Amino acid sequence: MKSFMKEFKEFISRGNVMDMAVGIIIGGAFTAIVTSLVNDILMPLIAGIFGGLDFSSWVLKIGESSINIGTFVAAIVNFLIVAFVIFSIIKAMNKAASIAKKPEEEAPAAPTTKICPYCKSEINIEAVRCPACTSLLETEQ
């Protein structure tokens, strides 16, 4: 039992589990914001543009049964709007992050080798004699 509890404690204290938990909590709070944006701002605007169109009144009656097509259509429209809003927000956040994190251009590394002018072999930059052909190399002053 002790090893099980120890293993469980290690699992819970891992960074990725904590990150996932924080992500789920933030996602829940973010869902409330996006839902309010869609239901309280965008859907009334869309309904106003289309002349007060109310999908919930669309009902298909078959005998004694009624199929609420409008509720289903409203759910699809709601989903598409939420998906578009989330896409737009994520796209804007990624753009802002890329602007904020401009990569610093690294200076090219100084060369560590040079070519022997006599035998054309690659040698250390600090060499005064070529190890391949033993030629004395000119030193740059």
C-alpha positions as CSV (number, residue, x, y, z in Angstrom):
1,M,0.0,0.0,0.0
2,K,2.9,2.3,0.8
3,S,4.4,1.9,-2.7
4,F,1.0,2.5,-4.3
5,M,0.7,5.8,-2.3
6,K,4.3,6.8,-3.1
7,E,3.7,6.1,-6.8
8,F,0.4,8.1,-6.8
9,K,2.2,11.0,-5.0
10,E,4.9,11.0,-7.7
11,F,2.3,10.9,-10.4
12,I,0.3,13.8,-9.0
13,S,3.4,15.9,-8.4
14,R,4.7,15.6,-12.0
15,G,4.8,18.9,-13.9
16,N,2.7,17.7,-16.8
17,V,-0.2,16.7,-14.5
18,M,-0.2,20.0,-12.8
19,D,0.0,21.8,-16.2
20,M,-3.0,19.8,-17.4
21,A,-5.0,20.6,-14.3
22,V,-4.2,24.4,-14.7
23,G,-5.2,24.1,-18.4
24,I,-8.5,22.5,-17.6
25,I,-9.3,25.2,-15.0
26,I,-8.3,28.0,-17.3
27,G,-10.3,26.3,-20.1
28,G,-13.4,26.3,-17.9
29,A,-13.1,30.0,-17.1
30,F,-12.4,30.7,-20.8
31,T,-15.4,28.8,-21.9
32,A,-17.6,31.1,-19.8
33,I,-16.2,34.1,-21.5
34,V,-16.5,32.7,-25.0
35,T,-20.1,31.4,-24.3
36,S,-21.1,34.9,-23.1
37,L,-19.5,36.5,-26.1
38,V,-21.4,34.2,-28.4
39,N,-24.8,34.2,-26.6
40,D,-24.9,37.8,-25.4
41,I,-23.2,39.7,-28.3
42,L,-22.8,37.7,-31.5
43,M,-26.1,35.7,-31.6
44,P,-28.2,38.9,-31.1
45,L,-26.2,40.6,-33.8
46,I,-26.7,37.7,-36.2
47,A,-30.4,37.6,-35.3
48,G,-30.6,41.4,-36.0
49,I,-28.9,41.0,-39.3
50,F,-31.3,38.3,-40.4
51,G,-34.4,40.1,-39.2
52,G,-34.8,38.6,-35.8
53,L,-34.5,35.0,-37.0
54,D,-35.2,32.6,-34.1
55,F,-34.1,29.0,-34.9
56,S,-35.8,27.6,-31.8
57,S,-39.2,28.0,-33.5
58,W,-38.4,25.6,-36.3
59,V,-40.3,22.4,-35.5
60,L,-41.1,19.4,-37.7
61,K,-44.3,17.7,-36.7
62,I,-44.7,14.0,-37.5
63,G,-48.0,12.8,-36.2
64,E,-48.0,13.3,-32.4
65,S,-44.2,13.8,-32.3
66,S,-42.3,17.0,-32.9
67,I,-38.7,17.2,-34.0
68,N,-37.0,20.4,-32.8
69,I,-34.9,21.1,-35.9
70,G,-34.4,24.7,-34.9
71,T,-32.7,23.8,-31.6
72,F,-30.3,21.6,-33.6
73,V,-29.6,24.3,-36.2
74,A,-29.0,26.8,-33.4
75,A,-26.5,24.4,-31.7
76,I,-24.6,24.1,-35.0
77,V,-24.6,27.8,-35.6
78,N,-23.5,28.3,-32.0
79,F,-20.7,25.8,-32.4
80,L,-19.4,27.4,-35.6
81,I,-19.4,30.8,-34.0
82,V,-17.6,29.6,-30.9
83,A,-15.0,27.7,-33.0
84,F,-14.5,30.9,-35.1
85,V,-14.1,33.1,-32.0
86,I,-11.6,30.7,-30.4
87,F,-9.7,30.4,-33.6
88,S,-9.5,34.2,-33.9
89,I,-8.4,34.6,-30.3
90,I,-5.7,31.9,-30.5
91,K,-4.5,33.4,-33.9
92,A,-4.3,36.9,-32.3
93,M,-2.4,35.5,-29.2
94,N,0.0,33.6,-31.4
95,K,0.7,36.8,-33.5
96,A,1.2,38.8,-30.4
97,A,3.6,36.2,-29.0
98,S,5.6,36.1,-32.2
99,I,5.9,39.9,-32.2
100,A,7.0,39.9,-28.6
101,K,9.6,37.2,-29.0
102,K,11.6,38.3,-32.0
103,P,14.5,35.9,-32.2
104,E,17.9,37.5,-31.6
105,E,20.1,37.0,-34.6
106,E,23.2,35.0,-33.6
107,A,26.5,36.3,-34.8
108,P,28.2,33.7,-37.0
109,A,30.7,31.6,-35.1
110,A,34.4,32.4,-35.8
111,P,36.0,29.9,-38.0
112,T,38.0,27.2,-36.3
113,T,39.7,25.8,-39.4
114,K,41.4,27.1,-42.5
115,I,42.6,25.5,-45.8
116,C,46.3,24.9,-46.4
117,P,47.3,27.0,-49.5
118,Y,49.7,24.2,-50.7
119,C,47.9,20.9,-50.2
120,K,44.3,22.2,-49.7
121,S,43.7,20.1,-46.6
122,E,41.6,21.5,-43.7
123,I,43.8,22.5,-40.7
124,N,43.4,24.2,-37.4
125,I,43.1,28.0,-37.7
126,E,46.0,28.5,-35.3
127,A,48.4,26.1,-37.1
128,V,51.7,27.6,-38.4
129,R,52.7,24.4,-40.2
130,C,50.4,22.1,-42.2
131,P,50.3,18.6,-40.6
132,A,49.5,17.0,-44.0
133,C,52.3,18.5,-46.2
134,T,54.5,20.1,-43.5
135,S,54.5,23.4,-45.4
136,L,55.3,26.5,-43.3
137,L,52.1,28.7,-43.3
138,E,52.1,32.4,-43.5
139,T,50.8,34.0,-40.3
140,E,48.4,36.9,-40.6
141,Q,49.5,39.8,-38.5
